Amino acid sequence: MSRSSESSPVAFEDRMATTEFRIASEPHISVHGDSCRGCTTRACVTACPAKLFVPTSDGGILFNYEQCFECGTCYLVCNTEGAITWAYPEGGAGVVYRRS
């Protein structure tokens, strides 16, 4: 493959510019703070590619759903049963990927 035909990496900001978020009136993910207080891994905080999980001073977790990629990573990595409730947003809401 010639050097001119290789693709260069796309900057995060450029990739985000091709993403639209249609915010639903209700969150599609619920984090049940009481379940999170005993968690020692905080896997959702480190695994979320959009960095939407924030630890709170009382030991809970705050989730900001507005720019969620809907990948389900948080739900898959959480090791506390019932701590995260995940579903797709209601019709017409959520992430929309566009080609630049």
Residue pairs with C-beta under 8 A, 6 or more apart in sequence:
14 100
17 100
18 97
18 98
18 99
18 100
19 95
19 96
19 97
19 98
20 95
20 96
20 98
21 66
21 67
21 68
21 94
21 95
21 96
22 89
22 92
22 93
22 94
22 95
22 96
23 66
23 93
24 65
24 89
24 90
24 93
24 94
25 93
26 90
27 63
27 65
28 65
28 68
28 70
28 86
28 87
28 88
28 89
28 90
28 93
28 94
29 63
29 65
29 68
29 74
29 75
29 84
29 85
29 86
29 87
30 63
30 84
30 85
31 44
31 53
31 60
31 61
31 62
31 63
31 83
31 84
32 82
32 83
32 84
32 85
33 56
33 58
33 60
33 61
34 60
35 80
35 81
35 82
35 83
36 59
36 60
36 61
36 80
36 83
37 58
37 59
37 60
38 80
39 61
39 79
39 80
39 83
41 79
42 53
42 55
42 61
43 77
43 78
43 79
44 53
44 61
44 63
44 73
44 74
44 77
44 78
44 84
45 53
45 54
45 55
45 61
47 73
47 74
47 77
48 73
48 74
49 69
49 71
49 73
50 67
50 68
50 69
52 63
52 64
52 65
52 67
52 68
53 61
53 62
53 63
53 74
54 61
54 62
54 63
54 64
55 61
55 62
56 62
63 74
68 94
68 95
69 95
70 88
70 89
70 94
70 95
72 86
74 84
74 86
75 84
75 86
78 84
88 94
